[in-house]
């Protein structure tokens, strides 16, 4: 299965992608996580991406498209993948659509007011990327990732002013993809304000299971 997860920053794409990847046994590919791993490793790609990410802007298409297309051609994607955070512009969608036939684009729909509240409580694992929340998804041991035991951090781009910029960029450049995949009859929309498990069930049902 080849899936795209659409949705505003903080809508729960990463949270749902982890669950769906386990369920369908396909890799979860987050362009944000790939960039963050490169920043941590001080690679040339990381250096290029960092200034855009810190400001809540998109990394340019010329960098992002090639990186993603290389990743989905790796061996673990032979049975499909879940894309979290890609495509984010019409140019990225066109590049993907010209090479790949995705099964569905799932829009996790959450209003901006809820997003701002969620981001203020988010904690993430810097090693495996697993997202947590101080109220909605608390780790078994405070401040420690359940999956890999690393110490959780607050993402730099979760500062309130950067979150507002990311939302503005989302509405301007990424939200048009909802109509794009609707026109291709690939769009599935779910109410992302429900609790975590209910959102997963809504996606699975919408995908026809
Ligand atoms: P990226 O890492 O992709 O960030 P994002 O899309 O802004 O999404 P987030 O990771 O912030 O949120 P999410 O939807 O995954 O929500 P989560 O599950 O964590 O991108 C970061 C940056 O990288 C971009 O700004 C850009 O600069 C660059 N970039 C990445 N891809 C790019 C591309 N294709 N092109 C150009 N640039 C790119 O959930 C959020 C919080 O809510 C968590 O605390 C979670 O526990 C909680 N939560 C989740 N679901 C629920 C629920 N149902 N109820 C209550 N709480 C919930």
py3Dmol code that shows the C-alpha trace and the ligand (Angstrom):
import py3Dmol

protein = """\
ATOM      1  CA  UNK A   1       0.000   0.000   0.000  1.00  0.00           C
ATOM      2  CA  UNK A   2       1.263   3.481  -0.891  1.00  0.00           C
ATOM      3  CA  UNK A   3      -0.211   6.149   1.370  1.00  0.00           C
ATOM      4  CA  UNK A   4       0.194   9.892   1.773  1.00  0.00           C
ATOM      5  CA  UNK A   5      -0.711  11.571   5.063  1.00  0.00           C
ATOM      6  CA  UNK A   6      -1.816  15.164   4.582  1.00  0.00           C
ATOM      7  CA  UNK A   7      -2.586  17.614   7.363  1.00  0.00           C
ATOM      8  CA  UNK A   8      -1.427  20.777   9.103  1.00  0.00           C
ATOM      9  CA  UNK A   9       1.713  20.778  11.260  1.00  0.00           C
ATOM     10  CA  UNK A  10       0.722  19.023  14.494  1.00  0.00           C
ATOM     11  CA  UNK A  11      -2.402  17.401  13.038  1.00  0.00           C
ATOM     12  CA  UNK A  12      -1.095  14.001  14.131  1.00  0.00           C
ATOM     13  CA  UNK A  13       0.478  12.734  10.893  1.00  0.00           C
ATOM     14  CA  UNK A  14       3.566  11.342  12.629  1.00  0.00           C
ATOM     15  CA  UNK A  15       1.515   9.761  15.416  1.00  0.00           C
ATOM     16  CA  UNK A  16      -0.825   8.032  12.974  1.00  0.00           C
ATOM     17  CA  UNK A  17       1.960   7.090  10.550  1.00  0.00           C
ATOM     18  CA  UNK A  18       3.746   5.108  13.293  1.00  0.00           C
ATOM     19  CA  UNK A  19       0.564   3.155  14.053  1.00  0.00           C
ATOM     20  CA  UNK A  20      -0.290   2.522  10.391  1.00  0.00           C
ATOM     21  CA  UNK A  21       3.284   1.447   9.592  1.00  0.00           C
ATOM     22  CA  UNK A  22       3.044  -1.243  12.290  1.00  0.00           C
ATOM     23  CA  UNK A  23      -0.382  -2.337  11.120  1.00  0.00           C
ATOM     24  CA  UNK A  24       0.464  -2.587   7.410  1.00  0.00           C
ATOM     25  CA  UNK A  25       4.152  -3.502   7.875  1.00  0.00           C
ATOM     26  CA  UNK A  26       5.403  -0.809   5.530  1.00  0.00           C
ATOM     27  CA  UNK A  27       7.955   1.940   6.281  1.00  0.00           C
ATOM     28  CA  UNK A  28       6.973   5.321   7.707  1.00  0.00           C
ATOM     29  CA  UNK A  29       8.854   7.973   5.766  1.00  0.00           C
ATOM     30  CA  UNK A  30       8.883  11.430   7.332  1.00  0.00           C
ATOM     31  CA  UNK A  31      10.727  14.109   5.376  1.00  0.00           C
ATOM     32  CA  UNK A  32      10.907  16.169   8.599  1.00  0.00           C
ATOM     33  CA  UNK A  33      12.629  13.257  10.410  1.00  0.00           C
ATOM     34  CA  UNK A  34      15.079  12.783   7.516  1.00  0.00           C
ATOM     35  CA  UNK A  35      15.992  16.483   7.626  1.00  0.00           C
ATOM     36  CA  UNK A  36      16.349  16.431  11.431  1.00  0.00           C
ATOM     37  CA  UNK A  37      18.629  13.353  11.267  1.00  0.00           C
ATOM     38  CA  UNK A  38      20.791  15.181   8.717  1.00  0.00           C
ATOM     39  CA  UNK A  39      20.927  18.298  10.894  1.00  0.00           C
ATOM     40  CA  UNK A  40      21.986  16.167  13.855  1.00  0.00           C
ATOM     41  CA  UNK A  41      24.663  14.504  11.715  1.00  0.00           C
ATOM     42  CA  UNK A  42      25.903  17.890  10.386  1.00  0.00           C
ATOM     43  CA  UNK A  43      25.593  16.689   6.797  1.00  0.00           C
ATOM     44  CA  UNK A  44      25.518  19.133   3.845  1.00  0.00           C
ATOM     45  CA  UNK A  45      21.798  18.357   3.400  1.00  0.00           C
ATOM     46  CA  UNK A  46      21.188  19.131   7.077  1.00  0.00           C
ATOM     47  CA  UNK A  47      23.063  22.443   6.792  1.00  0.00           C
ATOM     48  CA  UNK A  48      20.914  23.418   3.816  1.00  0.00           C
ATOM     49  CA  UNK A  49      17.632  22.462   5.497  1.00  0.00           C
ATOM     50  CA  UNK A  50      18.255  23.918   8.965  1.00  0.00           C
ATOM     51  CA  UNK A  51      17.724  27.627   8.292  1.00  0.00           C
ATOM     52  CA  UNK A  52      14.413  26.982   6.514  1.00  0.00           C
ATOM     53  CA  UNK A  53      13.123  24.654   9.228  1.00  0.00           C
ATOM     54  CA  UNK A  54      14.106  26.949  12.094  1.00  0.00           C
ATOM     55  CA  UNK A  55      12.056  29.723  10.491  1.00  0.00           C
ATOM     56  CA  UNK A  56       9.042  27.499   9.815  1.00  0.00           C
ATOM     57  CA  UNK A  57       9.553  27.740   6.052  1.00  0.00           C
ATOM     58  CA  UNK A  58       9.565  24.843   3.599  1.00  0.00           C
ATOM     59  CA  UNK A  59      12.876  23.422   2.429  1.00  0.00           C
ATOM     60  CA  UNK A  60      13.088  24.161  -1.339  1.00  0.00           C
ATOM     61  CA  UNK A  61      11.549  21.616  -3.724  1.00  0.00           C
ATOM     62  CA  UNK A  62      14.901  21.090  -5.545  1.00  0.00           C
ATOM     63  CA  UNK A  63      16.338  19.602  -2.343  1.00  0.00           C
ATOM     64  CA  UNK A  64      13.266  17.788  -1.050  1.00  0.00           C
ATOM     65  CA  UNK A  65      11.965  16.028  -4.163  1.00  0.00           C
ATOM     66  CA  UNK A  66      15.224  14.253  -5.053  1.00  0.00           C
ATOM     67  CA  UNK A  67      15.762  13.186  -1.452  1.00  0.00           C
ATOM     68  CA  UNK A  68      12.271  11.665  -1.172  1.00  0.00           C
ATOM     69  CA  UNK A  69      12.362   9.956  -4.564  1.00  0.00           C
ATOM     70  CA  UNK A  70      15.683   8.311  -3.634  1.00  0.00           C
ATOM     71  CA  UNK A  71      14.220   7.128  -0.318  1.00  0.00           C
ATOM     72  CA  UNK A  72      11.100   5.487  -1.792  1.00  0.00           C
ATOM     73  CA  UNK A  73      13.271   3.499  -4.195  1.00  0.00           C
ATOM     74  CA  UNK A  74      15.101   1.759  -1.353  1.00  0.00           C
ATOM     75  CA  UNK A  75      14.478  -1.969  -0.886  1.00  0.00           C
ATOM     76  CA  UNK A  76      12.219  -1.671   2.182  1.00  0.00           C
ATOM     77  CA  UNK A  77       9.637   0.227   0.089  1.00  0.00           C
ATOM     78  CA  UNK A  78       8.985  -2.661  -2.288  1.00  0.00           C
ATOM     79  CA  UNK A  79       5.566  -3.313  -0.665  1.00  0.00           C
ATOM     80  CA  UNK A  80       4.697   0.344  -0.256  1.00  0.00           C
ATOM     81  CA  UNK A  81       5.197   3.179   2.242  1.00  0.00           C
ATOM     82  CA  UNK A  82       3.493   5.847   4.304  1.00  0.00           C
ATOM     83  CA  UNK A  83       4.589   9.368   3.439  1.00  0.00           C
ATOM     84  CA  UNK A  84       4.389  11.815   6.362  1.00  0.00           C
ATOM     85  CA  UNK A  85       5.110  15.412   5.360  1.00  0.00           C
ATOM     86  CA  UNK A  86       5.493  14.839   1.627  1.00  0.00           C
ATOM     87  CA  UNK A  87       4.190  16.137  -0.721  1.00  0.00           C
ATOM     88  CA  UNK A  88       3.804  19.642   0.673  1.00  0.00           C
ATOM     89  CA  UNK A  89       3.642  21.699  -2.533  1.00  0.00           C
ATOM     90  CA  UNK A  90       1.937  21.143  -5.866  1.00  0.00           C
ATOM     91  CA  UNK A  91       5.370  20.740  -7.493  1.00  0.00           C
ATOM     92  CA  UNK A  92       6.194  17.929  -5.037  1.00  0.00           C
ATOM     93  CA  UNK A  93       2.816  16.281  -5.709  1.00  0.00           C
ATOM     94  CA  UNK A  94       3.355  16.483  -9.467  1.00  0.00           C
ATOM     95  CA  UNK A  95       6.840  14.956  -9.126  1.00  0.00           C
ATOM     96  CA  UNK A  96       5.453  12.070  -7.058  1.00  0.00           C
ATOM     97  CA  UNK A  97       2.349  11.517  -9.208  1.00  0.00           C
ATOM     98  CA  UNK A  98       4.434  11.376 -12.374  1.00  0.00           C
ATOM     99  CA  UNK A  99       6.400   8.367 -11.037  1.00  0.00           C
ATOM    100  CA  UNK A 100       4.166   6.631  -8.488  1.00  0.00           C
ATOM    101  CA  UNK A 101       0.546   5.477  -8.261  1.00  0.00           C
ATOM    102  CA  UNK A 102      -0.450   6.115  -4.651  1.00  0.00           C
ATOM    103  CA  UNK A 103      -3.476   4.297  -3.215  1.00  0.00           C
ATOM    104  CA  UNK A 104      -4.786   7.172  -1.102  1.00  0.00           C
ATOM    105  CA  UNK A 105      -4.028  10.567   0.380  1.00  0.00           C
ATOM    106  CA  UNK A 106      -5.405  10.714   3.924  1.00  0.00           C
ATOM    107  CA  UNK A 107      -6.185  14.202   5.192  1.00  0.00           C
ATOM    108  CA  UNK A 108      -6.041  14.380   8.996  1.00  0.00           C
ATOM    109  CA  UNK A 109      -8.298  17.355   9.571  1.00  0.00           C
ATOM    110  CA  UNK A 110      -7.663  19.481  12.695  1.00  0.00           C
ATOM    111  CA  UNK A 111      -8.545  23.185  13.187  1.00  0.00           C
ATOM    112  CA  UNK A 112      -5.752  25.687  13.849  1.00  0.00           C
ATOM    113  CA  UNK A 113      -6.825  26.397  17.486  1.00  0.00           C
ATOM    114  CA  UNK A 114      -6.364  22.715  18.379  1.00  0.00           C
ATOM    115  CA  UNK A 115      -3.006  22.616  16.582  1.00  0.00           C
ATOM    116  CA  UNK A 116      -1.607  25.466  18.667  1.00  0.00           C
ATOM    117  CA  UNK A 117      -2.649  23.685  21.908  1.00  0.00           C
ATOM    118  CA  UNK A 118      -1.164  20.384  20.780  1.00  0.00           C
ATOM    119  CA  UNK A 119       2.181  21.846  19.765  1.00  0.00           C
ATOM    120  CA  UNK A 120       2.696  23.503  23.136  1.00  0.00           C
ATOM    121  CA  UNK A 121       2.628  20.079  24.830  1.00  0.00           C
ATOM    122  CA  UNK A 122       4.552  18.088  22.241  1.00  0.00           C
ATOM    123  CA  UNK A 123       7.745  16.252  23.169  1.00  0.00           C
ATOM    124  CA  UNK A 124       9.664  14.189  20.615  1.00  0.00           C
ATOM    125  CA  UNK A 125      12.326  11.526  20.608  1.00  0.00           C
ATOM    126  CA  UNK A 126      15.428  12.927  18.853  1.00  0.00           C
ATOM    127  CA  UNK A 127      16.556   9.387  17.975  1.00  0.00           C
ATOM    128  CA  UNK A 128      13.525   7.532  16.556  1.00  0.00           C
ATOM    129  CA  UNK A 129      11.206  10.531  15.956  1.00  0.00           C
ATOM    130  CA  UNK A 130       8.295   9.178  18.050  1.00  0.00           C
ATOM    131  CA  UNK A 131       6.027  12.065  19.131  1.00  0.00           C
ATOM    132  CA  UNK A 132       4.586  12.354  22.685  1.00  0.00           C
ATOM    133  CA  UNK A 133       2.377  14.859  24.467  1.00  0.00           C
ATOM    134  CA  UNK A 134       2.407  16.033  28.072  1.00  0.00           C
ATOM    135  CA  UNK A 135      -1.339  15.346  28.287  1.00  0.00           C
ATOM    136  CA  UNK A 136      -2.538  13.231  25.338  1.00  0.00           C
ATOM    137  CA  UNK A 137       0.327  10.772  24.919  1.00  0.00           C
ATOM    138  CA  UNK A 138       2.428  10.476  28.035  1.00  0.00           C
ATOM    139  CA  UNK A 139       5.462   8.125  27.978  1.00  0.00           C
ATOM    140  CA  UNK A 140       5.603   5.319  30.584  1.00  0.00           C
ATOM    141  CA  UNK A 141       8.647   6.970  32.189  1.00  0.00           C
ATOM    142  CA  UNK A 142       8.576  10.760  32.276  1.00  0.00           C
ATOM    143  CA  UNK A 143      10.833  12.338  29.644  1.00  0.00           C
ATOM    144  CA  UNK A 144      11.977   8.989  28.162  1.00  0.00           C
ATOM    145  CA  UNK A 145      10.986   7.450  24.807  1.00  0.00           C
ATOM    146  CA  UNK A 146       8.997   4.205  25.198  1.00  0.00           C
ATOM    147  CA  UNK A 147      10.419   2.832  21.948  1.00  0.00           C
ATOM    148  CA  UNK A 148      14.155   3.473  22.220  1.00  0.00           C
ATOM    149  CA  UNK A 149      14.859   4.853  25.717  1.00  0.00           C
ATOM    150  CA  UNK A 150      16.235   8.222  24.533  1.00  0.00           C
ATOM    151  CA  UNK A 151      15.588  11.453  26.411  1.00  0.00           C
ATOM    152  CA  UNK A 152      12.680  13.423  24.922  1.00  0.00           C
ATOM    153  CA  UNK A 153      13.145  17.007  23.696  1.00  0.00           C
ATOM    154  CA  UNK A 154      11.036  20.000  22.622  1.00  0.00           C
ATOM    155  CA  UNK A 155      11.457  20.675  18.897  1.00  0.00           C
ATOM    156  CA  UNK A 156      12.984  24.064  18.090  1.00  0.00           C
ATOM    157  CA  UNK A 157      10.261  24.797  15.522  1.00  0.00           C
ATOM    158  CA  UNK A 158       7.525  24.240  18.155  1.00  0.00           C
ATOM    159  CA  UNK A 159       8.087  27.735  19.585  1.00  0.00           C
ATOM    160  CA  UNK A 160       4.722  29.600  19.343  1.00  0.00           C
ATOM    161  CA  UNK A 161       5.838  32.175  16.722  1.00  0.00           C
ATOM    162  CA  UNK A 162       7.309  29.445  14.500  1.00  0.00           C
ATOM    163  CA  UNK A 163       4.150  27.328  14.834  1.00  0.00           C
ATOM    164  CA  UNK A 164       2.065  30.278  13.564  1.00  0.00           C
ATOM    165  CA  UNK A 165       4.436  30.691  10.597  1.00  0.00           C
ATOM    166  CA  UNK A 166       4.226  26.956   9.822  1.00  0.00           C
ATOM    167  CA  UNK A 167       0.425  27.155   9.862  1.00  0.00           C
ATOM    168  CA  UNK A 168       0.515  30.112   7.479  1.00  0.00           C
ATOM    169  CA  UNK A 169       2.855  28.212   5.126  1.00  0.00           C
ATOM    170  CA  UNK A 170       0.582  25.157   5.382  1.00  0.00           C
ATOM    171  CA  UNK A 171      -2.557  27.074   4.364  1.00  0.00           C
ATOM    172  CA  UNK A 172      -0.742  28.838   1.551  1.00  0.00           C
ATOM    173  CA  UNK A 173       1.275  25.976   0.002  1.00  0.00           C
ATOM    174  CA  UNK A 174       0.078  22.601   1.304  1.00  0.00           C
ATOM    175  CA  UNK A 175      -3.695  22.865   1.837  1.00  0.00           C
ATOM    176  CA  UNK A 176      -4.277  23.080  -1.977  1.00  0.00           C
ATOM    177  CA  UNK A 177      -3.147  19.428  -2.121  1.00  0.00           C
ATOM    178  CA  UNK A 178      -6.459  18.414  -0.515  1.00  0.00           C
ATOM    179  CA  UNK A 179      -8.272  19.529  -3.642  1.00  0.00           C
ATOM    180  CA  UNK A 180      -5.507  18.111  -5.857  1.00  0.00           C
ATOM    181  CA  UNK A 181      -5.947  14.575  -4.472  1.00  0.00           C
ATOM    182  CA  UNK A 182      -9.723  15.046  -4.377  1.00  0.00           C
ATOM    183  CA  UNK A 183      -9.655  15.719  -8.109  1.00  0.00           C
ATOM    184  CA  UNK A 184      -7.667  12.485  -8.578  1.00  0.00           C
ATOM    185  CA  UNK A 185     -10.267  10.563  -6.483  1.00  0.00           C
ATOM    186  CA  UNK A 186      -7.563   9.600  -3.993  1.00  0.00           C
ATOM    187  CA  UNK A 187      -8.652  11.745  -1.054  1.00  0.00           C
ATOM    188  CA  UNK A 188      -9.820  10.310   2.260  1.00  0.00           C
ATOM    189  CA  UNK A 189     -10.608  12.798   5.042  1.00  0.00           C
ATOM    190  CA  UNK A 190     -10.789  11.948   8.745  1.00  0.00           C
ATOM    191  CA  UNK A 191     -11.618  14.011  11.819  1.00  0.00           C
ATOM    192  CA  UNK A 192      -8.233  14.364  13.519  1.00  0.00           C
ATOM    193  CA  UNK A 193      -9.676  15.940  16.682  1.00  0.00           C
ATOM    194  CA  UNK A 194     -10.789  12.549  18.015  1.00  0.00           C
ATOM    195  CA  UNK A 195      -8.577  10.649  20.444  1.00  0.00           C
ATOM    196  CA  UNK A 196      -5.575   8.820  18.949  1.00  0.00           C
ATOM    197  CA  UNK A 197      -7.077   5.329  18.589  1.00  0.00           C
ATOM    198  CA  UNK A 198     -10.343   6.686  17.145  1.00  0.00           C
ATOM    199  CA  UNK A 199      -8.374   8.550  14.455  1.00  0.00           C
ATOM    200  CA  UNK A 200      -6.480   5.349  13.573  1.00  0.00           C
ATOM    201  CA  UNK A 201      -9.742   3.397  13.331  1.00  0.00           C
ATOM    202  CA  UNK A 202     -11.298   6.097  11.146  1.00  0.00           C
ATOM    203  CA  UNK A 203      -8.334   5.913   8.750  1.00  0.00           C
ATOM    204  CA  UNK A 204      -8.321   2.113   8.610  1.00  0.00           C
ATOM    205  CA  UNK A 205     -12.075   2.049   7.934  1.00  0.00           C
ATOM    206  CA  UNK A 206     -11.812   4.749   5.286  1.00  0.00           C
ATOM    207  CA  UNK A 207      -9.104   2.678   3.573  1.00  0.00           C
ATOM    208  CA  UNK A 208     -11.617  -0.136   3.328  1.00  0.00           C
ATOM    209  CA  UNK A 209     -10.531  -2.564   6.033  1.00  0.00           C
TER     210      UNK A 209
END
"""
ligand_1 = """\
57
LIG
P 7.620 17.914 9.827
O 8.508 17.244 10.769
O 6.963 17.132 8.748
O 6.551 18.720 10.650
P 5.001 19.012 10.349
O 4.359 18.580 9.125
O 4.950 20.455 10.612
O 4.312 18.073 11.256
P 4.658 17.784 12.687
O 5.721 16.732 12.809
O 4.920 19.079 13.415
O 3.257 17.259 13.214
P 2.456 15.930 12.947
O 1.297 16.200 12.059
O 3.367 14.808 12.587
O 1.855 15.738 14.393
P 2.313 14.772 15.596
O 1.912 13.377 15.309
O 3.723 15.054 16.000
O 8.377 19.115 9.091
C 9.207 20.008 9.809
C 9.851 20.975 8.843
O 10.661 20.230 7.885
C 8.897 21.787 7.965
O 8.425 22.949 8.628
C 9.795 22.107 6.759
O 10.695 23.144 7.063
C 10.600 20.815 6.599
N 9.950 19.875 5.664
C 9.474 18.634 5.961
N 8.932 18.063 4.875
C 9.064 18.967 3.862
C 8.667 18.947 2.501
N 8.013 17.915 1.952
N 8.958 20.041 1.744
C 9.618 21.092 2.262
N 9.995 21.163 3.561
C 9.724 20.115 4.359
O 1.309 15.320 16.731
C 1.473 16.616 17.270
C 1.211 16.542 18.798
O -0.173 16.254 19.010
C 1.990 15.430 19.501
O 2.364 15.895 20.778
C 0.980 14.266 19.604
O 1.231 13.447 20.726
C -0.338 15.025 19.736
N -1.444 14.338 19.086
C -1.443 13.708 17.874
N -2.661 13.211 17.600
C -3.466 13.560 18.669
C -4.843 13.357 18.965
N -5.663 12.695 18.132
N -5.318 13.872 20.129
C -4.492 14.556 20.982
N -3.180 14.770 20.756
C -2.675 14.287 19.601
"""
view = py3Dmol.view(width=600, height=400)
view.addModel(protein, "pdb")
view.setStyle({"model": 0}, {"cartoon": {"style": "trace"}})
view.addModel(ligand_1, "xyz")
view.setStyle({"model": 1}, {"stick": {}})
view.zoomTo()
view.show()
